[in-house]
């Protein structure tokens, strides 16, 4: 399915990096794994809301969570972070220090809803999303937040998620409004 990026960008109020859009055009839902690292990185395609692809749902939910987290830890969390992927409990973000999305860099964090404690950890990498994933999968880039490198018996790579599984995981329902009268209450 083709993503209507112009609609997504208009609703977000900013343009996403081209490498991220290209990533979605090439890869189905799935996880990128690194050699010897237990946590993979899942780049999430659009969620489905009421059975229809919703290209903004995940951005809206995770952006709000990120802003809440930033309010709690303003000294530890770079301003302008935008979520783009997740680990097991970790979040992957772009740090928007430029108006040009092609200049955004990647941050990995254990803070916010993904944290195990009250101290957020943010690692910044001077690269874009695809460069980060290539380095992660090949083992040439390591994030201590995503996990320690152990004896690497397996190689890095990409594991697609079956469409049926992704739909089960990503299908949400919009809030329902129920009308009732005082007569319904007895």
Order of alpha helices (4+ residues) and beta strands (2+ residues): alpha-alpha-beta-beta-beta-beta-alpha-beta-beta-beta-beta-alpha-beta-alpha-beta
